[in-house]
Amino acid sequence: MRLQFEVIPHLLKFRFEAGTSRGSFTEKETWFIKVWEKGNPDCIGWGEASPLKGLSIDYSSNYEIELRTLLNTLSALDFPEETGELLEFISTNTPIEKPSIRFGLETALLDLLNGGKQIIFDTSFAQGKARIPINGLIWMGEKTFMQKQINDKLKEGYNTIKLKIGAIDFDAELALLEGIREHYSANDITLRVDANGAFTDVDAMGKLEQLAALEIHSIEQPVKAGQYELMKKLCAKSPLDIALDEELIGVNSKEEKRALLERVQPQYIILKPALLGGILSCQEWIEIAESLNIGWWMTSMLEANIGLNAIAQFTAQYKPTLPQGLGTGQLYHNNIDSPLEIRKGELLYNVPKGWGEVSV
């Protein structure tokens, strides 16, 4: 099939100032991909290309130009009409160093293939019959800001909370976690933390031991990526389970993925399709991780609801029992209206609600 594409830029506005290890921000750029078959403009597929400045390897000031140029090139090609062949086709015809574009294309084309109804994978989740457990995300910031978020998430019914740490004094962060544990045991509330590489070879093990004393479920990326021997040592000796996150960026081939996981042997990996090359690439990560008895969960990368919906439907195929990192849809006050809703720590697809229009 021959296709036509359109790119629609959108500036997402946060409801509050978000803090990460890469600084604070109040807005995020994203680009929606609109695709339709030539001669049939009424059936439209939507995708989202959403790199994150400071983290995505394909983010640049020329991102939109590069996206439009690539789509113009692809419009001259014949696309296959079967899911597996289509994913392979995108992988072959999209540069490997453009992971967020790959994911946006996969989403748009699978949506089109399924009738342009925002159905990326026709699962029980997309039919409104199943829910996905998710964690409540606590952003880094001042102690009072973090404490308010914690209280809000507990009131909303979450039983798994993830805190980003490394922004304030470690003792103050420990005090926040201790405050939760004073009222909620590990049987009541599961706590995860994400250090975003904030620890060093000197202090990492000591901090991991202090966190383990609070019965933390796991920690994401305790030290900066690329320190393979240090990470291998920590994964082997830490009393706290470790999940690789940024460590997976730029690891593209099946051989490289297996070599990394066999070398470091983490307890978990964190998968972000827009960061790791999209759906097909994450399928490979899952296959390899499961063959090595390594756990995983999926996390959105601050996408708008179009991208979040695709990640959720992709994740739902695996019927996850571990809470996923898919609770970011409520971050923006100008998100695309969608059937995605959160109730008591679970993400669901409220079919009757329907989708809002993507404004140009």
PyMOL commands that set and color helices and strands:
alter all, ss='L'
color gray80, all
select helices_A, chain A and resi 63-74+83-93+99-113+143-155+170-183+204-212+228-237+246-248+254-264+273-276+279-291+305-316+351-353
alter helices_A, ss='H'
color red, helices_A
select strands_A, chain A and resi 3-20+23-37+40-49+132-133+136-138+160-164+190-194+218-220+241-244+268-271+295-298+340-343+346-349
alter strands_A, ss='S'
color yellow, strands_A
deselect
rebuild
show_as cartoon
